[in-house]
Amino acid sequence: MTSETAKLTIGDQEIELPVLKGAEGEIAIDIRALRAQTGAITFDPGYANTGSCRSTITFLDGEKGILRYCGYPIEQLAEKSTFLEVAWLLMNRELPSANQLEQWENEITYHTMVHEDLKRLYASMPKEGHPMAVCAAIVGALSTFYQDVKFDSPEIERRIAAVRLMAKVPTIAAYSFKHSIGQPFMYPRNDLNYASNLLHMMFATPCEEYEVDPVIARALDLLLILHADHEQNCSTSTVRMVGSSQANLFASVSAGISALWGPLHGGANQKVIEMLISIQDGERSAKQFMELAKDKDSGVRLMGFGHRVYKNHDPRARILKQACHDVLQRLGTSDPLLEIAQELESIALEDDYFVERKLYPNVDFYSGIIYKALGIPTDMFTVFFALGRLPGWIAQWLEFHGDEDKKICRPRQIYIGANERDYVPLEKR
Ligand code: SDX
């Protein structure tokens, strides 16, 4: 809270509202008393100007292109940390000691198997079903296997639920892929680290030894770190909103997976690759595509570009662009889609339409090229986004749970429908 106030005049009424200030100097007008004092509400479709909570987890500065997890710049974590260490950081707000990290890694390792009955759920799902639909369903079904986890369960139960999610969702995700290609599910292995185990469950078969390429495992770990949290984005806000009704963590995360699936959100990474392939296949040139992307009536959007918060480069996109080059070089391969992506970016950076609207590459623009280089199938890209975002969803849900301001999320509206009128009997309509 600051001593500053915001004055608001409505008709002949003037009120003063408190102004809150964040740790990085951002300010917010506290409107909690607005309706009681004036009868008025605010109107903010998409909540672009609305803060839903106070959080100590992630800080974004969209104008400067800054992203920090608990104060640590994403650039440093990407270079020096691991995904499980970042997951601990997000949930505990401090980097773990060596002992804490070892204990955390062991806890996750020894929870990676899923109940044998859970595996049977896949058999009822069409193989062609999108893996995001499968994962949302199976994660929601975890609530039937762990019925003791409730919103108001003791702290220890909530943290076990967090461990179970961190440990089992990679297994659930890999099984959704194996189900789609008719291959046997591979049990997790306790001698592999998080990323290597995920690759093993995705690509190993019972017929032969599968060696995880450390270059691929490290690149995957980097991708997971970069997706781990992003303050109050659509899917995280969904997880908080579902949790606000006191639904359990599994149900909340299942809803978050569904929200992430949308092509305007996490589903964009799959759409980017499909967009690049359409240009590679000669459907239209990069220049022609960009002209269509500027035409509102074309129905074409430059996927992987633009962001609600970043009006400068998404720092994750910068890291991923460099990682594309590094991974392709380390794998001794190249990908013409990277050249096409860079051509689109360079056109956009010179074009007033994109420059005026401050549209830059976001996290989804380059990530698909790396997933593709790692052998991840296109319709699993958004599942891998969800795997990265999992610790962020969990940390934000836990933070909501402990928030002294917490209330069930229930926005208001401006009603523009019919005014009061009497019922008309059928024979008179
Ligand atoms: C993610 O919130 C997060 O933090 C999300 C995320 C995370 O880590 O959780 O960062 C992950 O979801 C990244 C975004 C992935 N989505 C895409 O790449 C889809 C393409 N991008 C857009 O649809 C759009 O930019 C959004 C959805 C990302 C942001 O939408 P906004 O904030 O509502 O902005 P807008 O749609 O109002 O766009 C402002 C203007 C409009 O033009 P005008 O009406 O002002 O003339 O920019 C135009 C838009 O038409 N515009 C685009 C565009 N994005 C915005 N025009 C062409 N191509 C685009 N990609």
Residues whose N, C-alpha, C, O or C-beta is under 5 A from the ligand:
A	BS01	SDX	H230 N233 C234 P263 L264 H265 G266 A268 A293 R301 L302 M303 G304 F305 G306 H307 R308 R357 N362 D364
